[in-house]
Amino acid sequence: MANSTDSTRTPHNPGLSILRSVLDANPSIEFVRLQWVDFTASVRTRLVTVRQALRLAAEGSSVSVASPIASAFLIDGTFNVINAGAKDSLVPDWSTLVVCHYQPGHAAVMCCLDEAGRGFECCPRSVLKKAERELEEKHGMTFKVGVEVEFYLTESAESTAPVKDVTSYCSTASLRTPYLAVLEDSVRAIELAKIPIWTFHTELVAGMFEISTDPMTPLRAADALVYIYEAIKASAVKHGLHATMHPKPFDKTHGVGQHMHISLSSDAKDDSFLAGVLSSVPGICAISMPNFDSYLRADFTGGGWVCWDWENRLSSIRKVGRAHWEFRFVDCTTNNYLTLAAILGVGMAAWEKGQELTMKPLSGRGVEEMDEETRRELGMDKRAPNGLKDAVEALKKDEAVMTVLGKELWERYIMYKEKEEGILSGMTLQERRTMIMGLF
């Protein structure tokens, strides 16, 4: 039920103007999706009719949901903790309204979560929005984020192998298949939503594909990824297939990552930013690689150690240029709002302090062949997590990430992931895969 606040008397209502403009240009829209991303990184949706959407926008209303909705559901769909007698509110950000070109008759708007009337401190989207604004106001620094979204096409969520395709990276032969249509439909829908695509192509192994975006602001990028995921999955369904972004859906083939390119508007002290993120990689992994089976994707770090390099794509972080990095310890099961907030927050905290970068680049060397003395000389003193439990333990000790996320959200997220780890550890690998492939 909507909770009304009288904003109809104001001379100008930006939200209502945006909604009416979109509806006027797209008269076929019948339904509006009120979307948010929870601690499971699942995209949750309440649907309303156009009539109700107009009322919400006109009145500046929110929609009541169970509290705390951001952490209400565990990954298996069961309830975590519910605040009896309390309610949260979905607060639409009408500036994000977009036509769902992958689903005729639908539009979608991203929402922030006002938790039990206490504000937005535990809303993942609000945490990133606040971090982006404060860093710009405090330091005059802006950021751009480009993302590489990898995925497999399969026959169904229960499939034990991807579709059969030509195994040839970026070849035209691999495009002479029925699966090109899924790529084309996905990209069309994404571009129509004014989300800029950089490139798209077939990947290293059969049935695997990648769509990469142009740089966007962090909040815009996180919002765009919600749309991109849905566009890819809906396009696959249209062609009788299933798209999955599970980090390791099949035993004998490549893992699925979501590499993030982040650049700063100034290259001053960019090594300090890098130093800060390197210090927190193990803890951030609990957020950026939050699935029990994320750690089966063995190429997210160079041989199990936190490290960086220039062109070595097996390192945790690749420095592409001045104030521009590729962060490789991320997959598509992450809550992108929290991951971006954590990376930007710890990086800028170190930037502000002028933290020294003591770790040297790998310079093309493989970590697997290094002895302990060489690692010490390079300043590589942090092990990458070897599982979700290990990553959560690192997050518990990471005060830099706690400061960025806020203590309450940080504590709740840790409690949440510990419960999830306990649930998933009791399942077989195939049981987990079937469940997660259905969600991601």
C-alpha positions in Angstrom: 0.0 0.0 0.0 1.3 3.5 -0.8 2.1 5.9 1.9 1.1 9.3 0.7 2.9 12.6 1.2 1.3 15.6 -0.4 3.7 16.8 -3.1 1.0 17.6 -5.7 0.9 21.2 -4.5 4.5 21.9 -5.4 4.8 23.9 -8.7 7.2 21.4 -10.2 7.3 17.6 -9.7 10.4 16.3 -11.5 9.5 12.6 -10.9 6.0 13.0 -12.4 7.4 15.0 -15.3 9.9 12.2 -16.1 7.2 9.5 -15.9 4.8 11.4 -18.1 7.4 12.1 -20.6 8.4 8.4 -20.9 4.7 7.3 -21.1 3.9 9.9 -23.7 6.8 8.6 -25.8 5.9 4.9 -25.2 2.1 4.6 -25.0 2.3 0.8 -25.0 3.7 0.7 -21.4 1.2 -0.9 -19.1 3.3 -1.8 -16.1 6.2 -0.3 -14.1 8.7 -2.4 -12.1 9.8 -1.0 -8.8 13.3 -2.6 -8.5 15.9 -3.0 -5.8 18.9 -5.3 -5.2 19.2 -7.1 -1.9 22.0 -8.7 0.0 21.8 -11.8 -2.1 22.4 -9.6 -5.2 19.0 -10.7 -6.5 17.0 -8.1 -8.4 13.7 -7.9 -6.5 10.6 -6.3 -8.1 7.2 -5.0 -7.2 5.0 -4.3 -10.2 2.4 -1.6 -10.5 0.1 -0.4 -13.2 0.7 2.8 -15.0 -2.2 4.3 -13.1 -0.6 3.5 -9.8 2.8 4.6 -11.0 1.3 8.0 -11.9 -0.2 8.2 -8.4 3.1 7.4 -6.7 5.0 10.0 -8.7 2.3 12.6 -8.3 2.1 12.2 -4.5 5.8 11.5 -3.9 4.7 8.2 -2.3 6.6 5.1 -1.3 5.5 1.5 -1.2 5.6 -0.5 2.0 7.5 -3.8 2.2 8.6 -6.2 4.9 11.6 -5.1 7.1 14.5 -5.4 6.7 13.9 -6.1 3.0 17.5 -5.7 1.9 18.6 -8.6 4.0 15.2 -10.4 4.4 16.0 -13.4 2.1 18.8 -15.8 2.2 20.2 -17.1 -1.1 17.9 -20.2 -0.9 14.8 -18.0 -0.7 14.2 -18.5 3.0 13.7 -15.5 5.4 16.7 -14.3 7.4 15.5 -11.9 10.0 12.1 -10.0 9.9 11.4 -7.1 12.1 7.9 -7.9 13.4 5.6 -4.9 13.2 8.1 -2.8 11.2 8.0 -1.9 7.5 10.5 -0.6 5.0 9.6 1.7 2.1 10.6 1.4 -1.6 11.4 5.0 -2.6 11.5 5.3 -6.4 14.2 7.3 -8.0 12.3 8.4 -11.0 15.4 9.8 -12.7 16.3 6.1 -13.4 13.1 5.3 -15.2 13.8 3.2 -18.3 11.7 1.3 -20.8 12.3 -2.4 -20.6 13.0 -3.0 -24.3 13.5 -6.7 -23.6 9.9 -7.0 -22.1 7.1 -5.3 -24.1 4.8 -3.2 -22.1 7.1 -2.8 -19.1 9.2 0.0 -17.7 11.5 -0.1 -14.6 12.6 2.3 -11.9 15.3 1.7 -9.3 14.3 2.2 -5.7 16.2 3.1 -2.5 15.2 1.4 0.7 14.1 3.5 3.7 14.4 1.0 6.5 11.6 1.0 9.1 11.5 4.8 8.9 15.2 5.1 10.1 16.6 6.2 6.8 18.8 4.7 4.1 21.9 3.6 6.0 21.5 -0.1 5.2 20.3 0.4 1.6 23.1 -0.8 -0.8 22.1 1.7 -3.5 22.0 4.6 -1.1 25.5 3.6 0.3 27.0 4.0 -3.2 25.0 7.1 -4.0 26.3 8.7 -0.7 29.9 7.6 -1.3 29.9 9.0 -4.8 28.5 12.3 -3.7 30.8 12.7 -0.7 33.9 11.9 -2.6 33.1 14.4 -5.2 32.2 17.1 -2.7 35.2 16.4 -0.4 37.9 15.9 -3.0 36.4 17.2 -6.2 37.1 13.7 -7.6 34.8 12.0 -10.1 35.0 8.3 -11.2 34.1 6.3 -14.3 33.2 2.6 -14.3 33.2 0.3 -17.3 32.2 -3.4 -16.9 32.8 -6.6 -18.7 29.8 -8.9 -18.3 30.5 -12.6 -19.1 27.8 -15.3 -19.4 27.1 -18.7 -20.8 24.2 -19.9 -22.8 22.7 -23.2 -21.9 19.6 -25.2 -22.7 18.2 -24.7 -19.2 19.1 -23.9 -15.6 19.6 -27.6 -15.0 22.1 -28.0 -17.8 25.5 -29.6 -17.0 27.2 -28.2 -20.2 26.9 -25.0 -22.2 25.5 -24.9 -25.7 27.7 -26.4 -28.4 29.5 -23.6 -30.2 32.6 -22.9 -32.1 35.5 -22.6 -29.7 37.4 -19.7 -31.1 37.9 -16.4 -29.4 36.4 -13.4 -31.3 36.3 -15.4 -34.6 33.6 -14.8 -37.2 33.2 -18.5 -37.3 31.8 -18.4 -33.7 29.2 -15.8 -34.9 27.9 -18.1 -37.6 25.6 -19.8 -35.1 22.0 -19.4 -33.8 23.4 -17.8 -30.7 24.4 -14.5 -32.4 20.7 -13.6 -32.3 20.8 -13.6 -28.5 23.8 -11.3 -28.4 22.2 -9.0 -31.0 18.9 -8.8 -29.2 20.6 -8.1 -25.9 22.7 -5.3 -27.2 19.8 -3.7 -29.1 17.7 -3.7 -25.9 20.7 -2.3 -23.9 21.5 0.5 -26.4 17.8 1.5 -26.7 18.0 2.1 -22.9 20.8 4.5 -23.6 23.4 2.3 -21.9 26.5 2.6 -24.0 28.1 -0.7 -25.2 31.8 -0.8 -26.0 32.1 -4.2 -27.6 30.5 -7.7 -27.5 32.0 -11.0 -28.6 32.4 -14.7 -28.1 34.7 -15.7 -25.4 37.5 -18.3 -25.0 35.4 -21.3 -24.7 32.2 -22.8 -26.3 28.9 -21.2 -25.3 30.5 -18.2 -23.5 30.0 -14.6 -24.4 30.9 -11.1 -23.2 29.2 -7.7 -23.4 31.3 -4.7 -22.3 30.1 -1.2 -21.5 31.5 2.2 -22.0 32.5 4.2 -18.9 29.7 5.6 -16.7 29.5 7.1 -13.3 29.5 4.5 -10.5 25.8 4.8 -9.6 24.8 4.8 -13.3 27.0 1.7 -13.9 25.4 -0.2 -11.0 21.9 0.7 -12.1 22.8 -0.2 -15.7 24.0 -3.6 -14.7 20.6 -4.5 -13.4 19.1 -3.7 -16.8 21.9 -5.5 -18.7 21.5 -8.7 -16.7 17.7 -8.7 -17.3 18.2 -7.9 -21.0 20.6 -10.8 -21.5 18.4 -13.3 -19.7 15.2 -12.2 -21.3 16.8 -12.4 -24.8 18.0 -15.9 -24.1 14.5 -17.0 -23.0 13.1 -15.5 -26.2 15.3 -17.9 -28.1 14.4 -20.9 -26.0 17.7 -20.8 -24.0 18.9 -19.9 -20.5 21.7 -17.4 -19.8 23.7 -17.9 -16.7 26.4 -15.8 -14.9 27.2 -18.4 -12.3 30.9 -18.0 -11.5 31.7 -21.7 -12.3 28.7 -23.4 -13.8 30.5 -26.3 -15.4 33.5 -28.4 -14.3 35.6 -28.6 -17.4 35.4 -25.1 -18.7 36.2 -21.5 -18.0 34.9 -19.5 -15.0 32.6 -16.5 -15.3 33.9 -13.1 -14.1 32.7 -9.5 -14.2 35.8 -7.4 -14.5 35.4 -3.7 -13.5 37.4 -0.9 -15.1 37.6 2.1 -12.7 39.3 5.4 -13.5 39.8 8.6 -11.5 39.4 12.1 -12.8 42.9 13.0 -11.5 46.0 10.8 -11.6 47.5 12.6 -8.6 48.4 10.0 -5.9 46.9 7.2 -7.9 49.3 4.7 -6.4 47.8 5.5 -3.0 44.4 4.6 -4.3 45.8 1.3 -5.6 47.6 0.6 -2.3 44.3 1.1 -0.3 42.4 -1.4 -2.5 45.2 -3.9 -2.4 45.1 -3.8 1.4 41.4 -4.7 1.4 41.1 -7.2 -1.4 40.6 -10.3 0.9 37.7 -8.6 2.8 36.2 -7.0 -0.3 36.1 -10.5 -1.9 33.3 -11.4 0.6 31.2 -8.7 -1.2 32.6 -8.9 -4.8 32.7 -12.7 -5.0 30.0 -13.5 -2.5 28.8 -16.9 -3.8 29.9 -20.1 -2.1 31.3 -21.3 -5.5 32.8 -18.0 -6.6 36.2 -19.4 -5.5 36.1 -22.2 -8.1 36.9 -19.5 -10.6 40.7 -19.9 -10.1 41.8 -17.0 -12.3 40.6 -14.2 -10.1 44.0 -13.7 -8.6 47.5 -14.7 -9.7 48.2 -18.0 -8.0 46.3 -17.4 -4.7 48.0 -14.1 -3.7 46.8 -10.6 -3.8 48.9 -8.9 -6.5 48.9 -6.4 -9.3 50.5 -5.9 -12.7 50.3 -4.0 -15.9 49.3 -6.5 -18.5 49.1 -9.7 -16.5 45.5 -10.7 -16.6 45.9 -13.3 -13.9 46.7 -10.6 -11.3 44.0 -9.4 -8.8 44.3 -5.8 -10.2 45.6 -4.8 -13.6 46.8 -1.2 -14.0 45.7 -0.2 -17.4 47.2 3.3 -17.2 47.5 6.4 -14.9 44.5 6.4 -12.5 42.9 3.5 -14.5 42.6 -0.1 -13.2 40.9 -3.3 -14.0 39.6 -5.0 -10.9 39.4 -8.8 -11.6 38.2 -10.1 -8.2 34.5 -9.5 -9.1 31.8 -11.8 -10.5 28.2 -11.3 -11.5 26.8 -12.7 -8.2 27.9 -9.5 -6.4 25.8 -6.6 -5.3 27.4 -4.0 -7.5 26.4 -1.1 -5.3 28.3 -2.5 -2.3 31.3 -3.6 -4.3 31.7 -0.2 -6.0 31.2 1.6 -2.7 33.8 -0.6 -1.0 36.5 -0.2 -3.7 36.0 3.5 -4.1 35.8 4.1 -0.4 38.9 2.2 0.7 40.8 3.5 -2.3 40.0 7.2 -1.6 40.6 6.8 2.2 44.2 5.7 1.3 44.4 8.4 -1.3 43.5 11.0 1.3 46.2 9.7 3.6 48.8 9.5 0.8 49.3 5.8 1.6 52.5 4.4 0.1 52.3 1.7 -2.5 54.8 -0.9 -1.3 53.8 -3.8 -3.4 55.7 -4.0 -6.7 54.1 -5.3 -10.0 54.5 -8.9 -11.1 56.1 -7.6 -14.3 54.7 -10.5 -16.2 55.9 -13.2 -13.8 53.6 -16.0 -12.7 53.0 -16.3 -9.0 52.9 -20.1 -9.1 56.6 -20.2 -9.9 57.7 -17.7 -7.3 59.4 -18.7 -4.1 58.7 -17.1 -0.8 61.7 -14.8 -0.9 60.6 -13.4 -4.3 57.1 -12.7 -3.0 58.6 -10.9 0.0 60.7 -8.8 -2.3 57.6 -7.8 -4.2 55.7 -7.0 -1.0 53.1 -9.7 -1.6 52.0 -10.5 1.9 48.3 -11.2 1.6 46.8 -14.5 0.6 43.7 -14.3 -1.6 40.7 -16.0 0.1 40.3 -19.7 -0.8 36.6 -19.8 -0.1 33.6 -17.7 1.1 34.3 -18.5 4.7 37.9 -17.3 4.4 36.7 -14.1 2.7 34.1 -13.4 5.4 36.8 -13.9 8.1 38.9 -11.3 6.3 36.0 -8.9 6.1 35.5 -9.2 9.8 39.0 -7.8 10.3 38.8 -5.0 7.7 38.0 -1.7 9.5 38.5 0.2 6.2 35.6 -1.5 4.6 33.5 -1.2 7.8 34.1 2.5 7.8 32.9 2.8 4.2 29.8 0.6 4.5 28.8 1.7 8.0 29.1 -0.6 11.0 25.4 -1.7 11.0 25.4 -2.7 7.4 28.9 -4.3 7.7 27.8 -6.4 10.7 24.5 -7.4 9.2 26.2 -8.4 5.9 28.7 -10.6 7.8 26.0 -12.3 9.8 24.1 -12.8 6.6 27.0 -14.4 4.7 27.8 -16.7 7.6 24.3 -18.0 7.5 24.4 -18.4 3.8 27.8 -20.2 3.9 26.3 -22.7 6.4 23.3 -23.4 4.2 25.3 -23.8 0.9 28.1 -25.9 2.5 25.5 -28.6 3.3 24.4 -28.9 -0.3 26.1 -30.8 -3.1 27.9 -28.9 -5.8 25.2 -29.7 -8.4 22.4 -28.8 -6.0 24.1 -25.4 -5.5 24.7 -24.9 -9.2 21.1 -25.7 -10.2 19.8 -23.2 -7.6 22.3 -20.4 -8.4 22.1 -20.9 -12.2 18.3 -20.2 -11.8 19.0 -16.9 -10.0 22.1 -15.7 -11.8 
